[in-house]
Amino acid sequence: MDALDRARHDLVDRLIEADRIERQSTERAMRAVPRHAFVPDERREAAYRDRPLPIGEGQTISAPHMVATMTDLLAPDAGDRILEVGTGCGYHAAVTSDIVGADGTVHSVEVEPALAERARERLDRLGYDVHVHVGDGHAGWPNAAPYDGAYLTCAPESIPDTVVEQVRPGAHVVAPVGRRRQELVRLTRRADGGVDRESHGGVRFVPMRRSDS
């Protein structure tokens, strides 16, 4: 085990001690996915610090504890089909892909073409089955719906109805919501088409952009 691998396992150990990880599948994926492979070369020494890092195009890679928290709240299982809005560097999608496994699928929508292309190449090279699409995440990705869950890695003013409508009844949508003050929200779609809403504390994410902005 090299120094970066040890640093990754040490980070996960700290997150578990701090009660930041609850599900075994989340722990396993966080130990398996090499976060250092998703950050710019000049940031690799900081890859296993529990903080967000810039990845270019005005975007960031989320802090590891936030990826773990959102993954726990989403609760994906092996074989699930998951929608991600905001590919970024591809790290969060890789964690999700590790959990859903070979029988599952992750579809990820990224508004910035340059980020999408880099993430697509990186995920392919590392062997993660993630379908990266360039588009406006406000529309979700209807071509592969319905999904077993969805999450946003950028903050809209409110979770788009189109994304909620693309998940099956009983599925979760996890997202940061708000502009100046943001909160992490989990919606659970009911069979009648309505949603149950939970708040999971204050967060800070980059704002969600539209493709024409």
C-alpha positions as CSV (number, residue, x, y, z in Angstrom):
1,M,0.0,0.0,0.0
2,D,1.5,3.3,-1.1
3,A,1.3,6.6,0.8
4,L,-1.8,7.8,-1.1
5,D,-3.6,4.6,-0.4
6,R,-2.7,4.8,3.3
7,A,-3.9,8.4,3.4
8,R,-7.2,7.4,1.8
9,H,-7.8,4.6,4.4
10,D,-6.8,6.9,7.2
11,L,-9.3,9.5,6.0
12,V,-12.1,7.0,5.9
13,D,-11.2,5.8,9.4
14,R,-11.5,9.4,10.6
15,L,-14.9,9.8,8.9
16,I,-16.2,6.7,10.6
17,E,-14.9,7.8,14.0
18,A,-16.7,11.1,13.4
19,D,-20.0,9.3,12.5
20,R,-19.8,10.7,9.0
21,I,-20.3,7.3,7.3
22,E,-23.1,4.9,8.2
23,R,-23.6,2.4,5.4
24,Q,-21.0,-0.3,4.7
25,S,-21.4,0.2,1.0
26,T,-20.4,3.8,1.4
27,E,-17.4,2.9,3.4
28,R,-16.3,0.3,0.9
29,A,-16.6,2.7,-2.0
30,M,-14.8,5.6,-0.2
31,R,-11.9,3.2,0.5
32,A,-11.9,1.9,-3.1
33,V,-12.1,5.1,-5.2
34,P,-8.8,7.0,-5.5
35,R,-9.8,10.6,-5.0
36,H,-6.3,11.7,-5.9
37,A,-6.9,10.5,-9.4
38,F,-9.7,13.1,-9.8
39,V,-8.0,16.2,-8.6
40,P,-5.5,18.4,-10.6
41,D,-1.9,17.1,-10.3
42,E,-0.9,20.2,-8.2
43,R,-3.6,19.3,-5.7
44,R,-2.8,15.6,-5.2
45,E,-1.0,16.2,-1.9
46,A,-4.3,17.6,-0.5
47,A,-6.5,14.9,-2.0
48,Y,-7.2,13.2,1.3
49,R,-7.8,16.3,3.4
50,D,-11.4,16.6,4.3
51,R,-12.2,19.7,2.3
52,P,-13.3,20.7,-1.2
53,L,-10.7,21.5,-3.8
54,P,-10.9,23.5,-7.0
55,I,-11.0,21.5,-10.3
56,G,-11.1,24.3,-12.9
57,E,-14.0,26.0,-14.7
58,G,-15.0,27.6,-11.4
59,Q,-16.0,24.2,-10.0
60,T,-14.9,22.2,-7.0
61,I,-14.7,18.6,-5.9
62,S,-16.8,18.2,-2.7
63,A,-15.2,17.4,0.6
64,P,-15.0,13.7,1.3
65,H,-17.4,13.9,4.3
66,M,-20.0,15.5,2.1
67,V,-19.7,12.8,-0.6
68,A,-20.1,10.2,2.1
69,T,-23.1,12.0,3.7
70,M,-24.9,12.4,0.4
71,T,-24.2,8.8,-0.6
72,D,-25.6,7.6,2.7
73,L,-28.7,9.7,2.3
74,L,-29.2,8.5,-1.3
75,A,-28.8,4.9,-0.2
76,P,-28.0,3.3,-3.6
77,D,-27.8,-0.5,-3.9
78,A,-26.2,-2.9,-6.3
79,G,-28.0,-2.9,-9.6
80,D,-29.5,0.6,-9.2
81,R,-29.8,3.1,-12.0
82,I,-28.8,6.5,-10.6
83,L,-29.0,10.1,-12.0
84,E,-26.3,12.6,-11.1
85,V,-26.6,16.3,-11.9
86,G,-23.2,17.9,-12.0
87,T,-20.4,15.6,-13.1
88,G,-17.5,17.9,-12.1
89,C,-14.4,15.8,-12.1
90,G,-16.3,12.5,-11.8
91,Y,-15.3,11.5,-8.3
92,H,-18.8,11.4,-6.8
93,A,-20.0,9.5,-9.8
94,A,-17.2,7.0,-9.3
95,V,-18.2,6.4,-5.7
96,T,-21.8,5.8,-6.8
97,S,-20.7,3.6,-9.6
98,D,-18.6,1.5,-7.3
99,I,-21.7,0.9,-5.2
100,V,-24.2,0.1,-7.9
101,G,-21.7,-2.2,-9.5
102,A,-21.6,-4.0,-12.9
103,D,-25.4,-4.5,-12.9
104,G,-26.1,-0.8,-12.2
105,T,-25.7,2.4,-14.1
106,V,-24.9,6.0,-13.4
107,H,-26.0,8.7,-15.8
108,S,-24.4,12.1,-15.1
109,V,-25.2,15.4,-16.6
110,E,-22.6,18.2,-16.8
111,V,-23.3,21.7,-18.1
112,E,-19.7,22.5,-18.9
113,P,-18.4,20.6,-22.0
114,A,-14.7,20.8,-21.0
115,L,-15.4,19.3,-17.6
116,A,-17.6,16.6,-19.1
117,E,-15.0,15.5,-21.6
118,R,-12.2,15.3,-19.0
119,A,-14.5,13.4,-16.6
120,R,-15.6,11.0,-19.3
121,E,-12.0,10.2,-20.2
122,R,-10.9,9.9,-16.6
123,L,-13.8,7.6,-15.6
124,D,-13.3,5.4,-18.7
125,R,-9.6,5.1,-18.0
126,L,-10.2,4.1,-14.4
127,G,-12.9,1.6,-15.3
128,Y,-16.0,3.2,-13.9
129,D,-19.3,2.7,-15.8
130,V,-20.6,6.2,-15.9
131,H,-22.5,7.7,-18.8
132,V,-21.5,11.4,-19.0
133,H,-23.8,13.7,-20.9
134,V,-23.4,17.4,-21.7
135,G,-26.6,19.2,-20.9
136,D,-28.7,21.4,-18.6
137,G,-29.2,19.5,-15.4
138,H,-32.5,21.3,-14.8
139,A,-33.9,18.9,-17.3
140,G,-32.3,15.8,-15.7
141,W,-31.7,13.0,-18.3
142,P,-35.1,11.7,-19.3
143,N,-33.7,9.2,-21.9
144,A,-32.7,6.7,-19.2
145,A,-35.5,7.3,-16.7
146,P,-36.9,6.1,-14.4
147,Y,-34.1,6.1,-11.9
148,D,-33.7,4.4,-8.5
149,G,-32.3,7.7,-7.1
150,A,-30.9,11.0,-8.1
151,Y,-28.5,13.6,-6.5
152,L,-27.2,17.1,-7.4
153,T,-23.7,18.2,-6.7
154,C,-24.6,21.9,-7.3
155,A,-27.2,24.1,-5.6
156,P,-30.4,25.1,-7.3
157,E,-32.8,27.5,-5.8
158,S,-35.2,24.5,-5.6
159,I,-34.9,21.0,-6.8
160,P,-36.2,20.8,-10.4
161,D,-39.5,19.0,-10.7
162,T,-38.2,17.3,-13.8
163,V,-35.5,15.5,-11.8
164,V,-38.0,14.4,-9.1
165,E,-40.4,13.1,-11.8
166,Q,-37.6,11.0,-13.3
167,V,-37.2,8.9,-10.1
168,R,-39.4,5.9,-9.3
169,P,-41.8,6.1,-6.3
170,G,-40.0,5.4,-3.1
171,A,-36.7,6.7,-4.5
172,H,-34.7,9.6,-3.0
173,V,-33.4,12.8,-4.5
174,V,-30.5,14.4,-2.5
175,A,-29.4,18.0,-3.2
176,P,-28.1,21.2,-1.7
177,V,-30.7,23.9,-2.1
178,G,-30.5,27.6,-1.9
179,R,-28.4,30.5,-2.9
180,R,-26.9,32.6,0.0
181,R,-28.0,30.1,2.6
182,Q,-28.1,26.5,1.5
183,E,-29.4,23.3,3.1
184,L,-28.9,19.7,2.3
185,V,-32.3,18.2,1.4
186,R,-33.5,14.7,0.8
187,L,-36.8,14.3,-1.1
188,T,-38.6,10.9,-1.2
189,R,-41.0,10.5,-4.0
190,R,-44.4,9.1,-2.9
191,A,-46.6,6.8,-5.0
192,D,-49.1,9.6,-5.4
193,G,-46.5,11.8,-7.1
194,G,-45.9,14.0,-4.0
195,V,-42.7,14.1,-2.0
196,D,-41.6,13.9,1.6
197,R,-38.9,16.4,2.5
198,E,-36.1,16.2,5.1
199,S,-33.5,18.8,5.9
200,H,-29.9,17.7,6.8
201,G,-28.2,20.9,7.8
202,G,-26.4,23.8,6.2
203,V,-24.0,23.3,3.4
204,R,-22.1,25.3,0.8
205,F,-22.0,24.3,-2.9
206,V,-21.4,26.1,-6.2
207,P,-24.7,27.4,-7.7
208,M,-26.4,25.3,-10.3
209,R,-26.0,26.8,-13.7
210,R,-28.2,26.7,-16.8
211,S,-26.7,25.8,-20.1
212,D,-27.3,29.4,-21.5
213,S,-25.7,31.2,-18.5
